[in-house]
Amino acid sequence: MREFTQDMKNWLLAFISGSLTDESILRGFLKYYVGFNLCIIDVRLDVLNHTVFASAEMSYVEAEIRRVLSDATKVCQWEVERIVFNP
């Protein structure tokens, strides 16, 4: 079981305010959620339970995580194809 730390809260608040880069969003999501076998719904619950933000921010958080994960997946796929097909 994870503990909701001040670092996590700082990351979450910076994320909601839009001040994180895509890389910082991805790193934070992996560190604070995936590393504890948690998923996007858990980020939404943390927004609800540990901040004063409303449902609009929860939707933003979910959409941004999905976008960043999708972009990262595309980059990984491109790198694999580049390495395999253009040695």
PyMOL Python script that loads the backbone (N, CA, C, O; Angstrom):
from pymol import cmd

cmd.read_pdbstr("""\
ATOM      1  N   MET A   1       0.841  -1.179   0.000  1.00  0.00           N
ATOM      2  CA  MET A   1       0.000   0.000   0.000  1.00  0.00           C
ATOM      3  C   MET A   1       0.890   1.247   0.000  1.00  0.00           C
ATOM      4  O   MET A   1       1.879   1.320   0.729  1.00  0.00           O
ATOM      5  N   ARG A   2       0.528   2.197  -0.808  1.00  0.00           N
ATOM      6  CA  ARG A   2       1.335   3.411  -0.909  1.00  0.00           C
ATOM      7  C   ARG A   2       0.810   4.485   0.032  1.00  0.00           C
ATOM      8  O   ARG A   2      -0.355   4.480   0.431  1.00  0.00           O
ATOM      9  N   GLU A   3       1.677   5.377   0.363  1.00  0.00           N
ATOM     10  CA  GLU A   3       1.322   6.525   1.199  1.00  0.00           C
ATOM     11  C   GLU A   3       1.283   7.755   0.305  1.00  0.00           C
ATOM     12  O   GLU A   3       2.172   7.942  -0.525  1.00  0.00           O
ATOM     13  N   PHE A   4       0.270   8.593   0.460  1.00  0.00           N
ATOM     14  CA  PHE A   4       0.172   9.811  -0.346  1.00  0.00           C
ATOM     15  C   PHE A   4       1.136  10.834   0.241  1.00  0.00           C
ATOM     16  O   PHE A   4       0.844  11.465   1.257  1.00  0.00           O
ATOM     17  N   THR A   5       2.289  10.994  -0.408  1.00  0.00           N
ATOM     18  CA  THR A   5       3.363  11.840   0.111  1.00  0.00           C
ATOM     19  C   THR A   5       3.240  13.272  -0.383  1.00  0.00           C
ATOM     20  O   THR A   5       2.451  13.570  -1.280  1.00  0.00           O
ATOM     21  N   GLN A   6       4.023  14.142   0.212  1.00  0.00           N
ATOM     22  CA  GLN A   6       4.044  15.540  -0.218  1.00  0.00           C
ATOM     23  C   GLN A   6       4.578  15.654  -1.638  1.00  0.00           C
ATOM     24  O   GLN A   6       4.115  16.500  -2.403  1.00  0.00           O
ATOM     25  N   ASP A   7       5.549  14.811  -2.005  1.00  0.00           N
ATOM     26  CA  ASP A   7       6.064  14.808  -3.379  1.00  0.00           C
ATOM     27  C   ASP A   7       4.959  14.466  -4.381  1.00  0.00           C
ATOM     28  O   ASP A   7       4.853  15.084  -5.440  1.00  0.00           O
ATOM     29  N   MET A   8       4.149  13.485  -4.033  1.00  0.00           N
ATOM     30  CA  MET A   8       3.035  13.109  -4.913  1.00  0.00           C
ATOM     31  C   MET A   8       2.048  14.259  -5.047  1.00  0.00           C
ATOM     32  O   MET A   8       1.571  14.556  -6.143  1.00  0.00           O
ATOM     33  N   LYS A   9       1.747  14.900  -3.932  1.00  0.00           N
ATOM     34  CA  LYS A   9       0.797  16.017  -3.970  1.00  0.00           C
ATOM     35  C   LYS A   9       1.363  17.167  -4.808  1.00  0.00           C
ATOM     36  O   LYS A   9       0.635  17.781  -5.589  1.00  0.00           O
ATOM     37  N   ASN A  10       2.641  17.457  -4.651  1.00  0.00           N
ATOM     38  CA  ASN A  10       3.275  18.510  -5.453  1.00  0.00           C
ATOM     39  C   ASN A  10       3.204  18.177  -6.937  1.00  0.00           C
ATOM     40  O   ASN A  10       2.897  19.044  -7.756  1.00  0.00           O
ATOM     41  N   TRP A  11       3.488  16.918  -7.287  1.00  0.00           N
ATOM     42  CA  TRP A  11       3.405  16.499  -8.681  1.00  0.00           C
ATOM     43  C   TRP A  11       1.981  16.644  -9.198  1.00  0.00           C
ATOM     44  O   TRP A  11       1.762  17.165 -10.291  1.00  0.00           O
ATOM     45  N   LEU A  12       1.022  16.186  -8.416  1.00  0.00           N
ATOM     46  CA  LEU A  12      -0.380  16.234  -8.826  1.00  0.00           C
ATOM     47  C   LEU A  12      -0.850  17.671  -9.025  1.00  0.00           C
ATOM     48  O   LEU A  12      -1.530  17.973 -10.005  1.00  0.00           O
ATOM     49  N   LEU A  13      -0.492  18.555  -8.101  1.00  0.00           N
ATOM     50  CA  LEU A  13      -0.898  19.955  -8.231  1.00  0.00           C
ATOM     51  C   LEU A  13      -0.222  20.627  -9.424  1.00  0.00           C
ATOM     52  O   LEU A  13      -0.854  21.412 -10.131  1.00  0.00           O
ATOM     53  N   ALA A  14       1.041  20.328  -9.652  1.00  0.00           N
ATOM     54  CA  ALA A  14       1.741  20.878 -10.820  1.00  0.00           C
ATOM     55  C   ALA A  14       1.127  20.333 -12.107  1.00  0.00           C
ATOM     56  O   ALA A  14       1.003  21.056 -13.095  1.00  0.00           O
ATOM     57  N   PHE A  15       0.751  19.080 -12.092  1.00  0.00           N
ATOM     58  CA  PHE A  15       0.123  18.453 -13.248  1.00  0.00           C
ATOM     59  C   PHE A  15      -1.210  19.135 -13.559  1.00  0.00           C
ATOM     60  O   PHE A  15      -1.466  19.514 -14.702  1.00  0.00           O
ATOM     61  N   ILE A  16      -2.044  19.286 -12.552  1.00  0.00           N
ATOM     62  CA  ILE A  16      -3.355  19.901 -12.738  1.00  0.00           C
ATOM     63  C   ILE A  16      -3.226  21.338 -13.221  1.00  0.00           C
ATOM     64  O   ILE A  16      -4.029  21.792 -14.035  1.00  0.00           O
ATOM     65  N   SER A  17      -2.231  22.052 -12.731  1.00  0.00           N
ATOM     66  CA  SER A  17      -2.058  23.454 -13.116  1.00  0.00           C
ATOM     67  C   SER A  17      -1.456  23.596 -14.514  1.00  0.00           C
ATOM     68  O   SER A  17      -1.388  24.704 -15.045  1.00  0.00           O
ATOM     69  N   GLY A  18      -1.020  22.489 -15.113  1.00  0.00           N
ATOM     70  CA  GLY A  18      -0.494  22.519 -16.465  1.00  0.00           C
ATOM     71  C   GLY A  18       0.960  22.937 -16.563  1.00  0.00           C
ATOM     72  O   GLY A  18       1.422  23.326 -17.635  1.00  0.00           O
ATOM     73  N   SER A  19       1.684  22.863 -15.461  1.00  0.00           N
ATOM     74  CA  SER A  19       3.072  23.330 -15.475  1.00  0.00           C
ATOM     75  C   SER A  19       4.102  22.213 -15.670  1.00  0.00           C
ATOM     76  O   SER A  19       5.302  22.457 -15.543  1.00  0.00           O
ATOM     77  N   LEU A  20       3.654  21.001 -15.975  1.00  0.00           N
ATOM     78  CA  LEU A  20       4.587  19.893 -16.201  1.00  0.00           C
ATOM     79  C   LEU A  20       4.753  19.608 -17.684  1.00  0.00           C
ATOM     80  O   LEU A  20       3.817  19.758 -18.470  1.00  0.00           O
ATOM     81  N   THR A  21       5.958  19.196 -18.053  1.00  0.00           N
ATOM     82  CA  THR A  21       6.204  18.742 -19.422  1.00  0.00           C
ATOM     83  C   THR A  21       5.617  17.342 -19.582  1.00  0.00           C
ATOM     84  O   THR A  21       5.277  16.678 -18.603  1.00  0.00           O
ATOM     85  N   ASP A  22       5.507  16.915 -20.822  1.00  0.00           N
ATOM     86  CA  ASP A  22       5.025  15.552 -21.066  1.00  0.00           C
ATOM     87  C   ASP A  22       5.913  14.525 -20.378  1.00  0.00           C
ATOM     88  O   ASP A  22       5.422  13.544 -19.819  1.00  0.00           O
ATOM     89  N   GLU A  23       7.214  14.752 -20.420  1.00  0.00           N
ATOM     90  CA  GLU A  23       8.140  13.814 -19.775  1.00  0.00           C
ATOM     91  C   GLU A  23       7.909  13.763 -18.264  1.00  0.00           C
ATOM     92  O   GLU A  23       7.948  12.685 -17.670  1.00  0.00           O
ATOM     93  N   SER A  24       7.668  14.915 -17.641  1.00  0.00           N
ATOM     94  CA  SER A  24       7.417  14.952 -16.195  1.00  0.00           C
ATOM     95  C   SER A  24       6.099  14.281 -15.840  1.00  0.00           C
ATOM     96  O   SER A  24       5.986  13.633 -14.799  1.00  0.00           O
ATOM     97  N   ILE A  25       5.101  14.437 -16.708  1.00  0.00           N
ATOM     98  CA  ILE A  25       3.826  13.757 -16.488  1.00  0.00           C
ATOM     99  C   ILE A  25       4.040  12.256 -16.534  1.00  0.00           C
ATOM    100  O   ILE A  25       3.585  11.525 -15.654  1.00  0.00           O
ATOM    101  N   LEU A  26       4.732  11.803 -17.561  1.00  0.00           N
ATOM    102  CA  LEU A  26       4.983  10.367 -17.717  1.00  0.00           C
ATOM    103  C   LEU A  26       5.800   9.817 -16.554  1.00  0.00           C
ATOM    104  O   LEU A  26       5.458   8.774 -15.998  1.00  0.00           O
ATOM    105  N   ARG A  27       6.872  10.505 -16.184  1.00  0.00           N
ATOM    106  CA  ARG A  27       7.720  10.041 -15.072  1.00  0.00           C
ATOM    107  C   ARG A  27       6.930   9.974 -13.761  1.00  0.00           C
ATOM    108  O   ARG A  27       7.040   9.002 -13.013  1.00  0.00           O
ATOM    109  N   GLY A  28       6.138  11.006 -13.489  1.00  0.00           N
ATOM    110  CA  GLY A  28       5.340  11.019 -12.261  1.00  0.00           C
ATOM    111  C   GLY A  28       4.298   9.917 -12.241  1.00  0.00           C
ATOM    112  O   GLY A  28       4.107   9.255 -11.221  1.00  0.00           O
ATOM    113  N   PHE A  29       3.623   9.719 -13.364  1.00  0.00           N
ATOM    114  CA  PHE A  29       2.618   8.660 -13.434  1.00  0.00           C
ATOM    115  C   PHE A  29       3.255   7.296 -13.209  1.00  0.00           C
ATOM    116  O   PHE A  29       2.716   6.464 -12.479  1.00  0.00           O
ATOM    117  N   LEU A  30       4.400   7.070 -13.839  1.00  0.00           N
ATOM    118  CA  LEU A  30       5.089   5.792 -13.646  1.00  0.00           C
ATOM    119  C   LEU A  30       5.567   5.629 -12.205  1.00  0.00           C
ATOM    120  O   LEU A  30       5.418   4.561 -11.612  1.00  0.00           O
ATOM    121  N   LYS A  31       6.138   6.690 -11.649  1.00  0.00           N
ATOM    122  CA  LYS A  31       6.707   6.624 -10.298  1.00  0.00           C
ATOM    123  C   LYS A  31       5.639   6.486  -9.219  1.00  0.00           C
ATOM    124  O   LYS A  31       5.753   5.640  -8.332  1.00  0.00           O
ATOM    125  N   TYR A  32       4.610   7.309  -9.293  1.00  0.00           N
ATOM    126  CA  TYR A  32       3.629   7.362  -8.218  1.00  0.00           C
ATOM    127  C   TYR A  32       2.434   6.429  -8.388  1.00  0.00           C
ATOM    128  O   TYR A  32       1.713   6.173  -7.424  1.00  0.00           O
ATOM    129  N   TYR A  33       2.217   5.923  -9.582  1.00  0.00           N
ATOM    130  CA  TYR A  33       1.033   5.095  -9.807  1.00  0.00           C
ATOM    131  C   TYR A  33       1.369   3.718 -10.371  1.00  0.00           C
ATOM    132  O   TYR A  33       1.052   2.704  -9.749  1.00  0.00           O
ATOM    133  N   VAL A  34       1.999   3.670 -11.527  1.00  0.00           N
ATOM    134  CA  VAL A  34       2.296   2.373 -12.140  1.00  0.00           C
ATOM    135  C   VAL A  34       3.228   1.562 -11.242  1.00  0.00           C
ATOM    136  O   VAL A  34       3.084   0.344 -11.135  1.00  0.00           O
ATOM    137  N   GLY A  35       4.171   2.226 -10.606  1.00  0.00           N
ATOM    138  CA  GLY A  35       5.091   1.543  -9.701  1.00  0.00           C
ATOM    139  C   GLY A  35       4.407   0.877  -8.514  1.00  0.00           C
ATOM    140  O   GLY A  35       4.973  -0.009  -7.874  1.00  0.00           O
ATOM    141  N   PHE A  36       3.180   1.313  -8.227  1.00  0.00           N
ATOM    142  CA  PHE A  36       2.396   0.725  -7.135  1.00  0.00           C
ATOM    143  C   PHE A  36       1.214  -0.072  -7.665  1.00  0.00           C
ATOM    144  O   PHE A  36       0.258  -0.351  -6.942  1.00  0.00           O
ATOM    145  N   ASN A  37       1.297  -0.439  -8.962  1.00  0.00           N
ATOM    146  CA  ASN A  37       0.251  -1.226  -9.611  1.00  0.00           C
ATOM    147  C   ASN A  37      -1.096  -0.490  -9.605  1.00  0.00           C
ATOM    148  O   ASN A  37      -2.154  -1.096  -9.431  1.00  0.00           O
ATOM    149  N   LEU A  38      -1.026   0.817  -9.799  1.00  0.00           N
ATOM    150  CA  LEU A  38      -2.233   1.638  -9.858  1.00  0.00           C
ATOM    151  C   LEU A  38      -2.428   2.139 -11.281  1.00  0.00           C
ATOM    152  O   LEU A  38      -1.539   1.986 -12.119  1.00  0.00           O
ATOM    153  N   CYS A  39      -3.579   2.735 -11.561  1.00  0.00           N
ATOM    154  CA  CYS A  39      -3.872   3.156 -12.933  1.00  0.00           C
ATOM    155  C   CYS A  39      -4.484   4.560 -12.961  1.00  0.00           C
ATOM    156  O   CYS A  39      -4.513   5.251 -11.943  1.00  0.00           O
ATOM    157  N   ILE A  40      -4.963   4.967 -14.118  1.00  0.00           N
ATOM    158  CA  ILE A  40      -5.463   6.324 -14.313  1.00  0.00           C
ATOM    159  C   ILE A  40      -6.611   6.651 -13.364  1.00  0.00           C
ATOM    160  O   ILE A  40      -6.702   7.780 -12.881  1.00  0.00           O
ATOM    161  N   ILE A  41      -7.471   5.708 -13.092  1.00  0.00           N
ATOM    162  CA  ILE A  41      -8.595   5.975 -12.180  1.00  0.00           C
ATOM    163  C   ILE A  41      -8.087   6.367 -10.794  1.00  0.00           C
ATOM    164  O   ILE A  41      -8.733   7.144 -10.092  1.00  0.00           O
ATOM    165  N   ASP A  42      -6.941   5.837 -10.403  1.00  0.00           N
ATOM    166  CA  ASP A  42      -6.375   6.188  -9.103  1.00  0.00           C
ATOM    167  C   ASP A  42      -5.886   7.636  -9.082  1.00  0.00           C
ATOM    168  O   ASP A  42      -5.950   8.302  -8.049  1.00  0.00           O
ATOM    169  N   VAL A  43      -5.400   8.118 -10.218  1.00  0.00           N
ATOM    170  CA  VAL A  43      -5.019   9.531 -10.297  1.00  0.00           C
ATOM    171  C   VAL A  43      -6.265  10.390 -10.122  1.00  0.00           C
ATOM    172  O   VAL A  43      -6.248  11.377  -9.387  1.00  0.00           O
ATOM    173  N   ARG A  44      -7.340  10.012 -10.795  1.00  0.00           N
ATOM    174  CA  ARG A  44      -8.610  10.751 -10.658  1.00  0.00           C
ATOM    175  C   ARG A  44      -9.077  10.756  -9.200  1.00  0.00           C
ATOM    176  O   ARG A  44      -9.525  11.783  -8.691  1.00  0.00           O
ATOM    177  N   LEU A  45      -8.974   9.621  -8.542  1.00  0.00           N
ATOM    178  CA  LEU A  45      -9.389   9.543  -7.137  1.00  0.00           C
ATOM    179  C   LEU A  45      -8.516  10.422  -6.253  1.00  0.00           C
ATOM    180  O   LEU A  45      -9.013  11.044  -5.314  1.00  0.00           O
ATOM    181  N   ASP A  46      -7.215  10.479  -6.544  1.00  0.00           N
ATOM    182  CA  ASP A  46      -6.333  11.352  -5.763  1.00  0.00           C
ATOM    183  C   ASP A  46      -6.671  12.822  -5.981  1.00  0.00           C
ATOM    184  O   ASP A  46      -6.605  13.621  -5.047  1.00  0.00           O
ATOM    185  N   VAL A  47      -7.034  13.183  -7.217  1.00  0.00           N
ATOM    186  CA  VAL A  47      -7.476  14.564  -7.467  1.00  0.00           C
ATOM    187  C   VAL A  47      -8.709  14.856  -6.614  1.00  0.00           C
ATOM    188  O   VAL A  47      -8.803  15.914  -5.994  1.00  0.00           O
ATOM    189  N   LEU A  48      -9.635  13.933  -6.585  1.00  0.00           N
ATOM    190  CA  LEU A  48     -10.865  14.110  -5.820  1.00  0.00           C
ATOM    191  C   LEU A  48     -10.618  14.145  -4.316  1.00  0.00           C
ATOM    192  O   LEU A  48     -11.181  14.984  -3.613  1.00  0.00           O
ATOM    193  N   ASN A  49      -9.785  13.244  -3.826  1.00  0.00           N
ATOM    194  CA  ASN A  49      -9.610  13.082  -2.377  1.00  0.00           C
ATOM    195  C   ASN A  49      -8.520  13.948  -1.751  1.00  0.00           C
ATOM    196  O   ASN A  49      -8.556  14.201  -0.547  1.00  0.00           O
ATOM    197  N   HIS A  50      -7.555  14.405  -2.543  1.00  0.00           N
ATOM    198  CA  HIS A  50      -6.414  15.104  -1.964  1.00  0.00           C
ATOM    199  C   HIS A  50      -6.218  16.528  -2.468  1.00  0.00           C
ATOM    200  O   HIS A  50      -5.242  17.187  -2.110  1.00  0.00           O
ATOM    201  N   THR A  51      -7.143  17.005  -3.296  1.00  0.00           N
ATOM    202  CA  THR A  51      -7.058  18.385  -3.771  1.00  0.00           C
ATOM    203  C   THR A  51      -8.437  19.026  -3.678  1.00  0.00           C
ATOM    204  O   THR A  51      -9.418  18.376  -3.319  1.00  0.00           O
ATOM    205  N   VAL A  52      -8.492  20.292  -4.002  1.00  0.00           N
ATOM    206  CA  VAL A  52      -9.775  21.012  -3.973  1.00  0.00           C
ATOM    207  C   VAL A  52     -10.338  21.196  -5.382  1.00  0.00           C
ATOM    208  O   VAL A  52     -11.246  22.002  -5.589  1.00  0.00           O
ATOM    209  N   PHE A  53      -9.804  20.455  -6.345  1.00  0.00           N
ATOM    210  CA  PHE A  53     -10.236  20.611  -7.725  1.00  0.00           C
ATOM    211  C   PHE A  53     -11.485  19.791  -8.007  1.00  0.00           C
ATOM    212  O   PHE A  53     -11.784  18.823  -7.309  1.00  0.00           O
ATOM    213  N   ALA A  54     -12.203  20.195  -9.038  1.00  0.00           N
ATOM    214  CA  ALA A  54     -13.491  19.587  -9.373  1.00  0.00           C
ATOM    215  C   ALA A  54     -13.352  18.557 -10.493  1.00  0.00           C
ATOM    216  O   ALA A  54     -12.250  18.218 -10.923  1.00  0.00           O
ATOM    217  N   SER A  55     -14.500  18.076 -10.946  1.00  0.00           N
ATOM    218  CA  SER A  55     -14.516  17.015 -11.947  1.00  0.00           C
ATOM    219  C   SER A  55     -13.907  17.437 -13.278  1.00  0.00           C
ATOM    220  O   SER A  55     -13.400  16.585 -14.007  1.00  0.00           O
ATOM    221  N   ALA A  56     -13.940  18.702 -13.613  1.00  0.00           N
ATOM    222  CA  ALA A  56     -13.325  19.153 -14.867  1.00  0.00           C
ATOM    223  C   ALA A  56     -11.830  18.853 -14.864  1.00  0.00           C
ATOM    224  O   ALA A  56     -11.276  18.438 -15.882  1.00  0.00           O
ATOM    225  N   GLU A  57     -11.188  19.059 -13.737  1.00  0.00           N
ATOM    226  CA  GLU A  57      -9.761  18.759 -13.634  1.00  0.00           C
ATOM    227  C   GLU A  57      -9.507  17.263 -13.697  1.00  0.00           C
ATOM    228  O   GLU A  57      -8.483  16.829 -14.226  1.00  0.00           O
ATOM    229  N   MET A  58     -10.433  16.464 -13.159  1.00  0.00           N
ATOM    230  CA  MET A  58     -10.255  15.014 -13.228  1.00  0.00           C
ATOM    231  C   MET A  58     -10.300  14.549 -14.678  1.00  0.00           C
ATOM    232  O   MET A  58      -9.536  13.670 -15.077  1.00  0.00           O
ATOM    233  N   SER A  59     -11.186  15.133 -15.457  1.00  0.00           N
ATOM    234  CA  SER A  59     -11.252  14.789 -16.882  1.00  0.00           C
ATOM    235  C   SER A  59      -9.992  15.223 -17.608  1.00  0.00           C
ATOM    236  O   SER A  59      -9.486  14.500 -18.466  1.00  0.00           O
ATOM    237  N   TYR A  60      -9.487  16.397 -17.270  1.00  0.00           N
ATOM    238  CA  TYR A  60      -8.244  16.896 -17.867  1.00  0.00           C
ATOM    239  C   TYR A  60      -7.089  15.948 -17.550  1.00  0.00           C
ATOM    240  O   TYR A  60      -6.303  15.604 -18.432  1.00  0.00           O
ATOM    241  N   VAL A  61      -6.992  15.533 -16.299  1.00  0.00           N
ATOM    242  CA  VAL A  61      -5.919  14.632 -15.869  1.00  0.00           C
ATOM    243  C   VAL A  61      -5.972  13.332 -16.660  1.00  0.00           C
ATOM    244  O   VAL A  61      -4.949  12.867 -17.161  1.00  0.00           O
ATOM    245  N   GLU A  62      -7.141  12.752 -16.772  1.00  0.00           N
ATOM    246  CA  GLU A  62      -7.272  11.495 -17.506  1.00  0.00           C
ATOM    247  C   GLU A  62      -6.911  11.679 -18.981  1.00  0.00           C
ATOM    248  O   GLU A  62      -6.183  10.859 -19.541  1.00  0.00           O
ATOM    249  N   ALA A  63      -7.399  12.719 -19.603  1.00  0.00           N
ATOM    250  CA  ALA A  63      -7.118  12.959 -21.019  1.00  0.00           C
ATOM    251  C   ALA A  63      -5.626  13.195 -21.251  1.00  0.00           C
ATOM    252  O   ALA A  63      -5.062  12.683 -22.219  1.00  0.00           O
ATOM    253  N   GLU A  64      -4.990  13.959 -20.381  1.00  0.00           N
ATOM    254  CA  GLU A  64      -3.561  14.239 -20.539  1.00  0.00           C
ATOM    255  C   GLU A  64      -2.714  12.986 -20.348  1.00  0.00           C
ATOM    256  O   GLU A  64      -1.768  12.765 -21.104  1.00  0.00           O
ATOM    257  N   ILE A  65      -3.033  12.172 -19.364  1.00  0.00           N
ATOM    258  CA  ILE A  65      -2.263  10.937 -19.165  1.00  0.00           C
ATOM    259  C   ILE A  65      -2.420  10.031 -20.374  1.00  0.00           C
ATOM    260  O   ILE A  65      -1.443   9.451 -20.849  1.00  0.00           O
ATOM    261  N   ARG A  66      -3.633   9.906 -20.871  1.00  0.00           N
ATOM    262  CA  ARG A  66      -3.859   9.073 -22.060  1.00  0.00           C
ATOM    263  C   ARG A  66      -3.080   9.619 -23.265  1.00  0.00           C
ATOM    264  O   ARG A  66      -2.500   8.845 -24.027  1.00  0.00           O
ATOM    265  N   ARG A  67      -3.064  10.934 -23.438  1.00  0.00           N
ATOM    266  CA  ARG A  67      -2.340  11.542 -24.552  1.00  0.00           C
ATOM    267  C   ARG A  67      -0.837  11.290 -24.431  1.00  0.00           C
ATOM    268  O   ARG A  67      -0.184  10.899 -25.399  1.00  0.00           O
ATOM    269  N   VAL A  68      -0.294  11.518 -23.229  1.00  0.00           N
ATOM    270  CA  VAL A  68       1.143  11.336 -23.007  1.00  0.00           C
ATOM    271  C   VAL A  68       1.536   9.865 -23.197  1.00  0.00           C
ATOM    272  O   VAL A  68       2.571   9.575 -23.798  1.00  0.00           O
ATOM    273  N   LEU A  69       0.728   8.952 -22.696  1.00  0.00           N
ATOM    274  CA  LEU A  69       1.020   7.529 -22.884  1.00  0.00           C
ATOM    275  C   LEU A  69       0.951   7.147 -24.362  1.00  0.00           C
ATOM    276  O   LEU A  69       1.782   6.381 -24.851  1.00  0.00           O
ATOM    277  N   SER A  70      -0.028   7.676 -25.058  1.00  0.00           N
ATOM    278  CA  SER A  70      -0.154   7.395 -26.488  1.00  0.00           C
ATOM    279  C   SER A  70       1.050   7.927 -27.254  1.00  0.00           C
ATOM    280  O   SER A  70       1.601   7.232 -28.108  1.00  0.00           O
ATOM    281  N   ASP A  71       1.459   9.154 -26.952  1.00  0.00           N
ATOM    282  CA  ASP A  71       2.625   9.743 -27.618  1.00  0.00           C
ATOM    283  C   ASP A  71       3.889   8.938 -27.323  1.00  0.00           C
ATOM    284  O   ASP A  71       4.703   8.703 -28.217  1.00  0.00           O
ATOM    285  N   ALA A  72       4.050   8.517 -26.073  1.00  0.00           N
ATOM    286  CA  ALA A  72       5.236   7.738 -25.697  1.00  0.00           C
ATOM    287  C   ALA A  72       5.245   6.395 -26.424  1.00  0.00           C
ATOM    288  O   ALA A  72       6.302   5.921 -26.840  1.00  0.00           O
ATOM    289  N   THR A  73       4.093   5.794 -26.576  1.00  0.00           N
ATOM    290  CA  THR A  73       3.983   4.521 -27.282  1.00  0.00           C
ATOM    291  C   THR A  73       4.362   4.682 -28.744  1.00  0.00           C
ATOM    292  O   THR A  73       5.040   3.825 -29.312  1.00  0.00           O
ATOM    293  N   LYS A  74       3.927   5.778 -29.355  1.00  0.00           N
ATOM    294  CA  LYS A  74       4.265   6.036 -30.756  1.00  0.00           C
ATOM    295  C   LYS A  74       5.770   6.224 -30.924  1.00  0.00           C
ATOM    296  O   LYS A  74       6.361   5.723 -31.881  1.00  0.00           O
ATOM    297  N   VAL A  75       6.376   6.938 -30.005  1.00  0.00           N
ATOM    298  CA  VAL A  75       7.824   7.148 -30.064  1.00  0.00           C
ATOM    299  C   VAL A  75       8.550   5.820 -29.923  1.00  0.00           C
ATOM    300  O   VAL A  75       9.497   5.549 -30.661  1.00  0.00           O
ATOM    301  N   CYS A  76       8.117   4.995 -28.988  1.00  0.00           N
ATOM    302  CA  CYS A  76       8.757   3.685 -28.805  1.00  0.00           C
ATOM    303  C   CYS A  76       8.610   2.836 -30.062  1.00  0.00           C
ATOM    304  O   CYS A  76       9.567   2.189 -30.488  1.00  0.00           O
ATOM    305  N   GLN A  77       7.431   2.833 -30.650  1.00  0.00           N
ATOM    306  CA  GLN A  77       7.202   2.052 -31.873  1.00  0.00           C
ATOM    307  C   GLN A  77       8.092   2.558 -32.995  1.00  0.00           C
ATOM    308  O   GLN A  77       8.666   1.764 -33.741  1.00  0.00           O
ATOM    309  N   TRP A  78       8.212   3.878 -33.119  1.00  0.00           N
ATOM    310  CA  TRP A  78       9.058   4.471 -34.157  1.00  0.00           C
ATOM    311  C   TRP A  78      10.517   4.059 -33.942  1.00  0.00           C
ATOM    312  O   TRP A  78      11.210   3.719 -34.901  1.00  0.00           O
ATOM    313  N   GLU A  79      10.981   4.086 -32.708  1.00  0.00           N
ATOM    314  CA  GLU A  79      12.367   3.704 -32.409  1.00  0.00           C
ATOM    315  C   GLU A  79      12.616   2.239 -32.733  1.00  0.00           C
ATOM    316  O   GLU A  79      13.662   1.900 -33.288  1.00  0.00           O
ATOM    317  N   VAL A  80      11.678   1.368 -32.399  1.00  0.00           N
ATOM    318  CA  VAL A  80      11.827  -0.053 -32.696  1.00  0.00           C
ATOM    319  C   VAL A  80      11.921  -0.257 -34.209  1.00  0.00           C
ATOM    320  O   VAL A  80      12.788  -0.984 -34.693  1.00  0.00           O
ATOM    321  N   GLU A  81      11.021   0.392 -34.945  1.00  0.00           N
ATOM    322  CA  GLU A  81      11.037   0.249 -36.408  1.00  0.00           C
ATOM    323  C   GLU A  81      12.340   0.808 -36.997  1.00  0.00           C
ATOM    324  O   GLU A  81      12.893   0.233 -37.934  1.00  0.00           O
ATOM    325  N   ARG A  82      12.824   1.917 -36.452  1.00  0.00           N
ATOM    326  CA  ARG A  82      14.063   2.517 -36.946  1.00  0.00           C
ATOM    327  C   ARG A  82      15.249   1.565 -36.724  1.00  0.00           C
ATOM    328  O   ARG A  82      16.095   1.394 -37.601  1.00  0.00           O
ATOM    329  N   ILE A  83      15.290   0.962 -35.559  1.00  0.00           N
ATOM    330  CA  ILE A  83      16.397   0.070 -35.226  1.00  0.00           C
ATOM    331  C   ILE A  83      16.327  -1.219 -36.029  1.00  0.00           C
ATOM    332  O   ILE A  83      17.343  -1.696 -36.536  1.00  0.00           O
ATOM    333  N   VAL A  84      15.138  -1.779 -36.145  1.00  0.00           N
ATOM    334  CA  VAL A  84      14.980  -3.067 -36.824  1.00  0.00           C
ATOM    335  C   VAL A  84      15.148  -2.926 -38.337  1.00  0.00           C
ATOM    336  O   VAL A  84      15.833  -3.735 -38.964  1.00  0.00           O
ATOM    337  N   PHE A  85      14.538  -1.921 -38.911  1.00  0.00           N
ATOM    338  CA  PHE A  85      14.521  -1.811 -40.375  1.00  0.00           C
ATOM    339  C   PHE A  85      15.623  -0.942 -40.963  1.00  0.00           C
ATOM    340  O   PHE A  85      15.847  -0.972 -42.173  1.00  0.00           O
ATOM    341  N   ASN A  86      16.299  -0.186 -40.152  1.00  0.00           N
ATOM    342  CA  ASN A  86      17.398   0.669 -40.627  1.00  0.00           C
ATOM    343  C   ASN A  86      18.622   0.520 -39.720  1.00  0.00           C
ATOM    344  O   ASN A  86      19.003   1.458 -39.018  1.00  0.00           O
ATOM    345  N   PRO A  87      19.228  -0.661 -39.743  1.00  0.00           N
ATOM    346  CA  PRO A  87      20.360  -0.878 -38.815  1.00  0.00           C
ATOM    347  C   PRO A  87      21.559  -0.007 -39.126  1.00  0.00           C
ATOM    348  O   PRO A  87      22.574  -0.083 -38.434  1.00  0.00           O
TER     349      PRO A  87
END
""", "prot")
cmd.dss("prot")
cmd.show_as("cartoon", "prot")
cmd.util.cbc("prot")
cmd.orient("prot")
